[in-house]
Amino acid sequence: MDLWAKSFDITMRPLERGTFRRYREWLVPKTSGSLLEIGSGTGANLPYLPCGEVKELTLSDVSLHEEALRERLEGSCFEEAEMVEASTERLPFPDGAFDAVLATLVFCSVPDHHKGLREVRRVLKPGGRFYFLEHVLPEVNYLAVPMKLANPLWKLVADGCHLNRRTAEAIETAGMRIEKLRRDTQGVLIAGWARS
């Protein structure tokens, strides 16, 4: 595994163990059919994908962690997954190509997240599901105000990550209907799925 991927995984380990894993365990096994994972990262979702349910797997935005992904795929039921380098705002797939799209902790960093979510809707089959886990701007001011103030600096040091996005609203603006939405107790994390 490449050094960047190892350091990324080590840095994220406390959050992964403390919070993200719980959401991944709940969300990712619900995926099925032909699945596109946007922003696959180092493959944190791979252990939770249901082998018997996901028939075809396509991983996008893989350039940074391609070696790590290949290592994690080797010997798994998804060894034949297609890996594609693609911008979320311009997905290189035809309309209605996938039964499901999965994105975890991705849309905070997509430069034009509204355009990216419209692309998600476009590549989903009619009635397909978009599964998501994202950090968002909390609804309570004592958390929201500091996050808004920190956002300009945070974007610079965190590779374009935004602390002030309202991703649930953006999903619905893109034309998808949220069917299930879970929030953590602080309102910083949301997870669920929407129907195209």
C-alpha positions in Angstrom: 0.0 0.0 0.0 1.4 3.4 -0.9 2.6 5.8 1.8 -0.1 8.4 1.3 -2.8 5.8 1.7 -1.2 4.4 4.8 -0.9 7.9 6.4 -4.5 8.7 5.4 -5.8 5.6 7.0 -3.7 6.1 10.2 -4.9 9.8 10.5 -8.6 8.7 10.0 -8.4 5.7 12.3 -9.8 7.4 15.5 -12.8 8.8 13.6 -13.3 5.5 11.8 -13.3 3.4 14.9 -15.3 6.0 17.0 -17.9 7.1 14.5 -17.7 6.3 10.8 -17.6 2.5 11.1 -20.9 2.4 12.9 -22.5 4.3 10.0 -20.8 2.2 7.3 -22.0 -1.0 9.0 -25.5 0.3 8.9 -25.5 1.8 5.4 -23.2 0.0 3.0 -24.7 -3.5 3.3 -28.0 -2.1 2.0 -26.5 -1.6 -1.5 -27.3 -4.0 -4.3 -27.3 -4.5 -8.1 -24.9 -2.5 -10.2 -23.2 -0.1 -7.8 -21.1 3.0 -8.5 -19.0 4.2 -5.5 -18.0 7.8 -5.9 -14.8 8.8 -4.2 -13.7 5.4 -3.2 -10.7 6.6 -1.2 -8.6 3.8 0.2 -11.5 1.4 0.2 -13.0 1.8 3.6 -16.5 0.7 2.4 -15.2 -2.5 0.7 -15.5 -4.8 3.8 -19.1 -3.9 4.2 -20.3 -4.4 0.7 -22.7 -7.4 0.4 -21.0 -9.9 -2.0 -24.2 -11.7 -3.0 -26.2 -8.5 -3.5 -23.8 -6.2 -5.4 -23.5 -7.8 -8.9 -21.2 -5.2 -10.5 -18.9 -2.7 -8.7 -17.5 0.4 -10.3 -15.1 2.6 -8.2 -14.5 6.2 -9.3 -12.0 8.9 -8.4 -9.3 6.3 -7.7 -6.1 8.1 -8.7 -4.8 9.0 -5.2 -5.3 5.5 -3.7 -5.4 3.1 -6.6 -2.6 0.9 -5.2 -4.4 0.6 -1.8 -7.7 -0.2 -3.6 -6.1 -2.9 -5.7 -4.6 -4.5 -2.6 -8.0 -4.5 -0.8 -9.8 -5.9 -3.8 -7.4 -8.7 -4.3 -8.9 -12.0 -3.3 -12.3 -10.5 -2.5 -15.6 -11.1 -4.3 -15.1 -7.7 -5.9 -11.7 -8.4 -7.4 -13.1 -7.7 -10.9 -14.4 -4.2 -9.9 -13.9 -1.6 -12.6 -11.8 1.4 -11.5 -12.4 4.7 -13.2 -10.7 8.1 -12.8 -13.6 10.6 -13.1 -14.8 13.9 -11.9 -18.0 13.7 -9.8 -19.3 16.7 -11.8 -18.8 14.9 -15.1 -19.3 11.1 -14.6 -18.4 9.2 -17.8 -21.4 6.9 -17.7 -24.6 6.8 -19.7 -27.9 7.9 -18.2 -29.5 5.2 -16.0 -26.3 3.1 -15.8 -26.5 2.0 -12.1 -29.0 0.5 -9.7 -27.3 2.3 -6.8 -24.6 5.0 -6.1 -22.7 5.1 -2.9 -20.7 8.1 -1.6 -19.3 8.4 1.9 -17.6 11.7 3.1 -17.3 12.9 -0.5 -19.7 15.8 -1.2 -18.0 18.1 1.3 -15.1 18.3 -1.1 -16.8 18.2 -4.6 -16.2 21.8 -5.9 -19.7 22.1 -7.4 -21.7 19.6 -5.2 -25.0 20.6 -6.8 -23.7 19.6 -10.2 -22.2 16.4 -8.7 -25.5 15.4 -7.2 -27.3 16.1 -10.5 -24.8 13.7 -12.1 -25.6 11.1 -9.4 -29.3 11.3 -10.3 -28.5 11.2 -14.0 -26.5 7.9 -13.8 -29.1 6.2 -11.5 -31.8 4.1 -13.1 -35.3 5.3 -12.5 -36.1 4.4 -8.9 -32.4 3.7 -8.1 -31.0 4.6 -4.8 -28.3 7.0 -3.7 -26.6 6.0 -0.4 -24.7 8.7 1.4 -22.8 9.5 4.6 -21.7 13.1 4.9 -20.7 15.7 7.4 -22.9 18.8 7.2 -23.5 22.2 8.8 -25.4 21.5 12.0 -28.7 23.1 12.6 -27.8 24.4 16.1 -26.1 27.8 16.1 -23.5 27.0 18.9 -22.0 24.5 16.4 -22.9 26.1 13.1 -21.5 29.5 13.8 -17.9 28.3 14.6 -18.0 26.0 11.6 -19.1 28.8 9.3 -16.3 31.0 10.6 -13.7 28.2 10.3 -14.8 27.2 6.8 -12.5 29.5 4.7 -9.3 28.4 6.5 -10.5 24.7 6.7 -11.0 24.6 2.9 -7.4 25.6 2.5 -5.9 23.1 4.9 -8.3 20.2 4.2 -8.1 20.0 0.4 -11.3 21.8 -0.4 -13.5 20.2 2.3 -16.4 22.5 3.3 -17.8 22.6 6.8 -20.9 24.6 5.8 -22.7 22.4 3.3 -26.4 21.4 3.7 -26.1 18.2 1.7 -29.6 16.8 2.5 -31.2 19.8 1.0 -28.9 19.7 -2.0 -29.8 16.0 -2.6 -33.5 17.0 -2.8 -32.7 20.0 -5.0 -31.0 17.6 -7.4 -34.3 15.8 -7.8 -33.9 12.9 -5.5 -36.3 12.0 -2.7 -34.7 11.2 0.7 -36.4 8.0 2.1 -34.2 7.5 5.1 -32.1 10.0 7.0 -30.2 9.5 10.2 -28.3 12.3 12.1 -25.8 12.0 14.8 -26.7 13.7 18.1 -24.8 16.9 17.2 -26.3 17.1 13.7 -22.8 17.0 12.1 -23.2 13.7 10.3 -26.0 12.5 8.2 -26.5 9.1 6.6 -29.3 7.5 4.6 -30.6 7.0 1.1 -32.6 8.8 -1.5 -34.6 7.5 -4.5 -34.0 8.9 -8.0 
